[in-house]
Amino acid sequence: MIGTGCYYMSEVQKVLEPICQDMDEIAEFYWDNWLLISNMTENPKGGIVRYYSHDRDIRLTSLIMEMDRDYDTYGECIIRFVGPSRGSWLGRMGA
């Protein structure tokens, strides 16, 4: 289903039993999805996936803004895509 602007409205899934994982584990479990990750860690790089969506859903932005208000619980939060490039091909210039 197409939403407004450049965002596509898809099902945003809540992770029912979130656990801390490094980025390799996160990529393995959530490949080809947009993720809302909380409690980011640096060494190893990772965190806790709280929500995921196949498309970049504007609801992820609303959710991260809510979580950012409770830093003591969620720490640093990000929205990140894990998977192959989804860039658009516009053709060669002049073609």
Buried (B, 14 or more C-beta within 10 A) or exposed (E): EEBEEEBBBBEBEEBEEBEBBBBEBBBEBBEEBBBBBBBBBEEEEBBBBBBBBBBBBBBBEEBBEEBEEEEEEBBBBEBBEBEEEEEEEEEEEEE
